[in-house]
Amino acid sequence: MRLLHWLREPLVQFLLIGALLFAVFDLRGGDTAEQRIVITPGQVDALAAGWVRTWNRQPTEQELKAQIDEFVREEIAVREARALGLDRDDTVIRRRLRQKFEFSAEDSLEAKLPTDAELQAYLDTYPDNFRGDPRLSLRQVHLGTQRGSALLDDARDMLGRLEAAGASADVSALGDSRLLPARLDDTTATEVARIFGEDFAGALLKAETGRWVGPLKSSYGLHLVIVDRREGGRLPALADVRPLVERDFMADRRRRALDAMYAKLLTRYPVLIEPAAASAAGASAAASSPAASPAAKPAGAER
């Protein structure tokens, strides 16, 4: 009788239920092959190698144990996170998985180096990717912003006089600044852009040689310029740019291989893109239907 009395106590019942749940959990959550964490000699060697790369020395026994403990904690965290579904619908994890998948796929691709014929063909197909910087020889007359509202009129007047003098015009004594170069010989377009700006250099790449043009604007004011000589970007020989061509060729080959792989895999995955407009129209129609509306009443119900 006393036993039955104790069994009726809520606290005793709670403890018994808890003990039962613990026993069931212990039986189901014992040391199974799925839950066991196995550290292989290869993993231990990898942990030690990582320590050597970081600290330039072999780890002590205690340091190696700490590395193994950290690895075990990470493995536990990963398994528990997966059990909770934390690896799903996470953009960062999805991108990392895609990256690892593509890396593993690239490792299986044919890794042979390209031949000279393949590289030359690639260079001929994409010459603009490897051309040298265009080079310019030019003279310029600078008119500064200190001229105020007269700046543009002065520039146009100066341009007329230079056009009349032609390519032989002496500009050494003209212009407002002695800090800017009046002449540049065999200078790359990149260097011209560094001094006068991208728009300035771009205009000179299109300008007719041997003829004064302007006024061209820069951060210094206005300029009247004549391009004495312009050499287009030279297509170098393969021997001069082989590392660059090989790098681009290999990247292009990997990209094409990945495209082909995804095209093949796509045949295994039917893709359905639901039209948003149709879905919205369907939802609207359903909402307006008397059967779908709890507030709808049969005709004559309020009579």
Secondary structure, 3 states (H helix, E strand, C coil): CHHHHHHCCHHHHHHHHHHHHHHHHHHHCCCCCCCCCCCCHHHHHHHHHHHHHHHCCCCCHHHHHHHHHHHHHHHHHHHHHHHCCCCCCCHHHHHHHHHHHHHHHHHCCCCCCCCHHHHHHHHHHCHHHCCCCCEEEEEEEEEEHHHHHHHHHHHHHHHHHHHHHHHHCCCCCCCCCCCCCCEEEEEEHHHHHHHHCHHHHHHHHHCCCCCEEEEEEECCEEEEEEEEEEECCCCCCHHHHHHHHHHHHHHHHHHHHHHHHHHHHHCCCCCCCCCHHHHHHHHHHHHHCHHHCCCCCCCCCCC
